[in-house]
Every structure is written in structure tokens, then in C-alpha cells.
């Protein structure tokens, strides 16, 4: 597991999430811990190194 810090695309606050480095490509929705709005998270790892991360807002 790896902690990754980024800005919420809704409230712009700095938040962090634990990313599972054992899964090469992941895409899932998680709520912001501050504003509770949903965020589409997409990550990719190569040799357990983060090579791509995106956090995009989801229209409700």
C-alpha cells in the first residue's frame, strides 16, 4: 500500500488515499473525506511504482 496526496476536484482541499500497489491498473469511485462528493480515481503502476494517477469529479 502507498499513501498518495492530491487535491479534491470538488472542494480543492488536499486529501490522501491508500493505493494498492499490487494491482497494476485500477479505476474506482471514492468519496472525498472532506466534502463527501464522489471522485473517479484511476491509477496505474509499473513494478509497484505509480506511473499514472487521475482524480476527476463526477457530476451528480
C-alpha positions as CSV (number, residue, x, y, z in Angstrom):
1,X,0.0,0.0,0.0
2,X,1.1,3.5,-0.8
3,X,-0.3,6.8,0.5
4,X,-0.9,9.4,-2.2
5,X,-1.8,13.0,-1.6
6,X,-3.8,15.1,-4.2
7,X,-6.4,17.9,-4.4
8,X,-10.1,17.0,-4.4
9,X,-11.6,18.2,-7.8
10,X,-14.7,19.4,-6.0
11,X,-13.5,21.3,-2.9
12,X,-9.8,21.7,-3.8
13,X,-8.7,20.5,-0.3
14,X,-5.6,18.3,0.0
15,X,-6.6,14.7,0.8
16,X,-4.9,11.4,0.7
17,X,-5.8,7.8,-0.2
18,X,-4.1,4.5,0.2
19,X,-3.4,2.9,-3.2
20,X,-2.9,-0.9,-3.6
21,X,0.4,-1.2,-5.5
22,X,-0.2,-5.0,-6.1
23,X,-2.9,-4.2,-8.7
24,X,-1.4,-2.8,-11.9
25,X,-4.4,-0.8,-13.2
26,X,-7.3,0.4,-11.1
27,X,-10.4,2.6,-11.6
28,X,-12.9,3.2,-8.9
29,X,-15.1,5.8,-7.2
30,X,-14.4,7.1,-3.8
31,X,-15.9,9.9,-1.8
32,X,-13.8,12.9,-0.7
33,X,-13.2,12.7,3.1
34,X,-13.9,16.4,3.4
35,X,-16.8,17.4,1.1
36,X,-18.2,13.8,0.6
37,X,-18.5,14.3,-3.2
38,X,-17.7,11.3,-5.4
39,X,-14.3,11.2,-7.2
40,X,-13.4,8.9,-10.1
41,X,-9.9,7.6,-9.2
42,X,-7.7,6.0,-11.9
43,X,-4.3,4.7,-11.2
44,X,-1.6,2.6,-12.9
45,X,1.6,1.0,-11.5
46,X,4.6,-0.4,-13.1
47,X,6.9,-2.6,-10.9
48,X,4.9,-1.2,-7.9
49,X,5.8,2.4,-8.9
50,X,3.0,4.8,-9.6
51,X,3.1,5.9,-13.2
52,X,-0.4,7.4,-13.7
53,X,-2.9,9.0,-11.3
54,X,-6.0,10.9,-12.0
55,X,-8.8,12.2,-9.8
56,X,-11.8,13.6,-11.6
57,X,-15.1,15.0,-10.4
58,X,-18.3,13.1,-11.1
59,X,-21.4,15.0,-11.9
60,X,-24.3,14.2,-9.6
